[in-house]
Structures are given as structure tokens and as C-alpha cells.
Amino acid sequence: MRNIGLDVKPPRKTCEDLRCPFHGKLSIRGRLLKGTVKRLGQGQTVVVEREYLHFFPKIARYEKRRRSVHAHLPPCIPLKLGELVAVAECRPLAKTVPFVVVEKGES
């Protein structure tokens, strides 16, 4: 098990995936985002939706906004729809997949 440089709990299972940051050779860099699993894609891809607040200075109010990011799901992290996850930025793994799931939170 590798140390990925983040304060996250490593998974209990092991895997042979080269794109796993814990058991493979994928390095982590950049941002760490948290969100809920919106869709389990084909293969090892998930869509994570994150909500944030956007401030309008003219009226001094906040607005809720949502944004979806695609992330690679290593086989050692089992997920279901609606669960909270943490995703970390890595090198581009596909055209739309620049993140990898690193931690599963409480649902």
C-alpha cells in the first residue's frame, strides 16, 4: 500500500489496477473535491455531483449551484448511488476523466 500524500483512509481491499493511487502507479496532484455519486458509468467510471454556493455581490445573496465531474473508480473501493466520496485530481485518464476516487464517506 502506497502513501498518496493525502489525509484519507486507505481501502481495506487490494486490487491490481494500475490506475489505483493506493495499489497502482497513479500519482495525485491538484484539487481534492467532495460530492455524491450521481451515476455509475460503464466499467470503472463514476459521475460525482458537487454542490457549492455562488455569491452575488450586487444583491448580497448566495445561490446554490451544482457541477458534475467524471472520476475513475478503482476496484478496491465499492460504491453505490448516493454515497459521499472524495475525488482527487490526477493526470487525464480519458477525454473527460481527470479525477480518481480516493475515499468513501458516510451516506
N, C-alpha and C positions, 0 to 999 in steps of 0.2 A: 504494500500500500504506500503510495507516494504522498508527500506533503504538498498540497496545491497552493499554499500560501494564504488561504482564507480561513476565517474562524467559523467553519461549518463542520457538522458531524459527518464522518465518512460512512458510506453504506456498509451494512453487515455482510451482504453477499459479495461474491467476487465475480468478475467477468473477464472475457478475453478480448473485449472491444478495444481497438487501437485508438478510437475517438473518445475513450473514457478518461477524464482527467485524473482519476484515482488509480486505475489499473493499466492505462494505456500510455501514450506519449503526447497527449494533447495538453498544451500549456494554456494557462488562464491569464488574461490581461484585461485592463479596462474596467468596465462598469459591472456592478452587481445589482440585479433587479429582483423584485419580489412580485408575485402575481398568482392568479389562479389558472388552473388548466382548463382551457376552453374547449379544446378539441385534441383528440389523439389521432394523429395522422397515420398514414401508411408507413410501415417499417418502424423507424426509430425517431420520428419527428413529432413534436407536440406544439400546439399553439397556446401561448401563455398571454392572458389578458391582464394588463395592469391599469389601475385607476389612479389618477392624480388630480390635484386641484390647480386650476389656472386662474391667476389673479388679474382682474381688470382695474387698473388704477383710476380710470375716469369715474367709475361708479363705486369703487372701493368694495367690491364683492368678489367672491370666488365662484368658479364654475367647475363642476365635475367633468372630467374628460377620461376617455379610455383609449388605449393603444394596444395592439397585439404584436407580439414578437414570436418568431419561429425559433425553436430550440431543439437541439439533439438530445435524445433520451437514452442514456446508457442502459444496458440490460440489467445492471446491478441495482437500479432504483425503480421499484414497482410503483406505478401511479394509476389513479383513477380520475375521472372527470370531477372537477370542482375542488380538487385539493390545492392547498397553497404550496408553492415551490419557490426556490431561489435559483435564478439563472445567472450565469457569469459569461462575460464576453470572451470570445476566443477568436482564432483565425476563421475566415469564412469556410464553412464545411460544405456549403452548397450555394446556389444563387441567392437564396433568401434565408439562410440559416447561419447567423453569426454568433449564436449563443449556445450554451450547453447547460443542462440541468445539473446542479451540484448538491442540492439539498431538498428534502421533502419536509414540509412543515405540517402543522396540525390543520385538519379540515374544518 
